[in-house]
Amino acid sequence: MRLSKLLLLFFTILLTSACSSVRVSTDYDTSIDFTKYKTFAFYKKGIDKAPINDLDKKRILRAVEANLVAKGMSKSSSPDLLISLFTKSRERININDNRFNGFWYPWYYTPNPLIVSQHTEGTLFIDLLDAKNKELVWQGVGTGALIMRNSKEREVRIKEFVNEIMLKYPPGNLQ
């Protein structure tokens, strides 16, 4: 019985750490010289369309601003880049079937061979638009589990999403 509790603890930790990662992908216009972008502002028209609450929008925008300032950019009323964002989420259900009576889960250690878990998976899109022509020049997309039970956890998880995405900007690490 003690071994089954240890195995359950191990797999719970493994599942929790696997859920905390953010998968990131980016796309950008290869004809753009990203070194010309020195200033930025937030594109309210695009941000207002994001289907999340205003508190989370503020958290995302603060994290994006901190990342861009750390890269040497500055916020401006006449920017080179406009920052927009979009989000989406979906419920994920994972079913692990441990009925194979193998090495890790012998039948006598597992009273319930099916383990079902559910979590919300969120996707954050950060779009950078050329301010002159309002055309998309770079997009970063981060996807991961949303494990946020209180405002402190929300702040930490949102920063993690934004930081992982913004690591990919500028493309090719032109800094």
VMD Tcl script that draws the C-alpha trace (Angstrom):
set ca {
  {0.00 0.00 0.00}
  {2.85 2.37 0.80}
  {4.41 1.78 -2.64}
  {1.16 2.73 -4.37}
  {1.06 6.02 -2.43}
  {4.66 6.77 -3.43}
  {3.89 6.00 -7.06}
  {0.82 8.22 -6.95}
  {2.88 11.06 -5.44}
  {5.60 10.62 -8.07}
  {3.15 10.71 -10.97}
  {1.27 13.66 -9.48}
  {4.53 15.61 -9.30}
  {5.43 14.52 -12.83}
  {2.02 15.55 -14.17}
  {2.15 18.90 -12.36}
  {5.61 19.72 -13.68}
  {4.62 18.66 -17.19}
  {1.58 20.93 -17.05}
  {3.64 23.94 -16.00}
  {5.56 24.17 -19.24}
  {4.61 26.54 -22.05}
  {4.93 25.39 -25.65}
  {5.96 28.32 -27.84}
  {5.94 28.89 -31.56}
  {6.65 32.05 -33.52}
  {6.26 33.36 -37.03}
  {7.55 36.56 -38.57}
  {8.06 38.48 -41.79}
  {11.57 37.53 -42.94}
  {11.88 40.70 -45.03}
  {11.70 42.95 -41.93}
  {14.76 44.44 -40.24}
  {13.71 44.14 -36.59}
  {16.60 46.32 -35.41}
  {14.68 49.38 -36.68}
  {11.99 48.92 -34.03}
  {12.92 50.94 -30.94}
  {9.57 52.05 -29.53}
  {6.21 50.42 -28.88}
  {2.66 51.08 -27.73}
  {-0.34 48.87 -27.05}
  {-2.96 48.51 -29.78}
  {-6.15 49.07 -27.79}
  {-8.42 48.19 -30.70}
  {-6.92 44.69 -30.89}
  {-6.51 44.16 -27.14}
  {-10.16 45.02 -26.44}
  {-11.20 42.01 -28.54}
  {-9.29 39.51 -26.37}
  {-11.83 37.30 -24.55}
  {-10.31 37.58 -21.05}
  {-10.97 39.79 -18.07}
  {-9.36 43.21 -17.73}
  {-7.19 42.16 -14.78}
  {-5.53 39.40 -16.83}
  {-5.13 41.80 -19.77}
  {-3.28 44.21 -17.46}
  {-1.06 41.38 -16.20}
  {-0.19 40.36 -19.75}
  {0.50 43.93 -20.88}
  {2.72 44.64 -17.86}
  {4.71 41.49 -18.57}
  {5.07 42.32 -22.27}
  {6.15 45.87 -21.44}
  {8.75 44.62 -18.94}
  {10.16 42.22 -21.55}
  {10.40 44.86 -24.28}
  {11.95 47.44 -21.94}
  {14.51 44.81 -20.88}
  {15.36 44.40 -24.59}
  {16.13 48.12 -24.85}
  {12.83 49.32 -26.29}
  {10.75 52.13 -24.85}
  {7.05 52.89 -24.68}
  {6.05 55.83 -26.88}
  {3.04 57.84 -28.05}
  {4.47 57.63 -31.61}
  {5.67 54.00 -31.68}
  {7.43 51.87 -34.27}
  {5.53 48.75 -33.11}
  {2.00 48.17 -31.90}
  {1.39 45.31 -29.50}
  {-1.84 43.34 -29.65}
  {-2.92 40.10 -28.04}
  {-5.53 37.41 -28.26}
  {-6.35 34.42 -26.09}
  {-8.30 31.21 -26.28}
  {-8.82 28.26 -23.98}
  {-10.20 24.75 -23.98}
  {-10.76 21.96 -21.52}
  {-8.37 19.01 -21.77}
  {-9.21 15.56 -20.43}
  {-6.42 13.03 -20.06}
  {-7.18 9.34 -19.53}
  {-4.35 7.03 -18.52}
  {-5.13 3.34 -18.82}
  {-2.96 1.34 -16.42}
  {-4.63 -2.05 -16.93}
  {-1.67 -3.62 -18.71}
  {-0.43 -5.29 -15.47}
  {3.10 -4.28 -16.30}
  {6.09 -3.38 -14.20}
  {4.91 0.04 -13.01}
  {1.27 -0.74 -12.28}
  {0.69 -4.33 -11.18}
  {-3.01 -5.08 -10.77}
  {-2.73 -5.44 -6.99}
  {-1.34 -1.89 -6.53}
  {-3.95 -0.14 -8.62}
  {-7.52 -0.38 -7.36}
  {-8.63 1.93 -10.19}
  {-6.60 1.27 -13.34}
  {-8.04 4.29 -15.18}
  {-6.76 7.69 -14.08}
  {-8.70 10.66 -15.44}
  {-7.48 14.22 -15.08}
  {-8.89 17.46 -16.41}
  {-7.38 20.92 -16.82}
  {-7.85 24.06 -18.86}
  {-5.32 24.68 -21.61}
  {-4.83 28.27 -22.66}
  {-3.21 29.86 -25.69}
  {-1.82 33.39 -25.70}
  {-1.09 35.14 -29.01}
  {1.18 38.19 -28.87}
  {1.12 40.13 -32.14}
  {3.60 42.85 -33.08}
  {2.40 45.14 -35.84}
  {4.34 47.73 -37.78}
  {2.79 50.97 -36.52}
  {2.93 52.77 -39.89}
  {0.97 50.28 -41.94}
  {-0.70 48.21 -39.15}
  {0.64 44.97 -40.68}
  {1.61 41.96 -38.60}
  {5.41 41.54 -38.53}
  {5.87 39.02 -35.68}
  {3.62 36.65 -33.76}
  {4.43 34.60 -30.70}
  {2.07 31.89 -29.51}
  {2.28 30.16 -26.13}
  {0.14 27.20 -25.09}
  {0.02 25.51 -21.72}
  {-2.04 24.44 -18.75}
  {-3.82 27.17 -16.84}
  {-3.37 26.28 -13.19}
  {-4.36 29.50 -11.47}
  {-6.34 29.24 -8.23}
  {-5.73 32.76 -6.95}
  {-4.43 36.12 -8.15}
  {-0.83 35.42 -7.12}
  {-0.79 32.17 -9.12}
  {-2.41 34.01 -12.06}
  {0.34 36.63 -11.98}
  {3.09 34.01 -11.91}
  {1.57 31.87 -14.68}
  {0.88 34.84 -16.96}
  {4.45 36.09 -16.52}
  {5.71 32.60 -17.36}
  {3.63 32.53 -20.57}
  {4.76 36.01 -21.66}
  {8.42 35.46 -20.74}
  {8.59 32.20 -22.70}
  {7.00 33.81 -25.75}
  {9.10 36.99 -25.62}
  {12.33 34.98 -25.37}
  {11.81 34.40 -29.11}
  {11.73 38.14 -29.92}
  {13.47 39.52 -31.84}
  {13.77 36.63 -34.28}
  {17.26 35.18 -34.46}
  {18.23 37.01 -31.24}
  {19.18 40.20 -33.05}
  {19.61 42.09 -29.78}
}
mol new
graphics top color blue
foreach p $ca { graphics top sphere $p radius 0.5 }
foreach p [lrange $ca 0 end-1] q [lrange $ca 1 end] { graphics top cylinder $p $q radius 0.2 }
display resetview
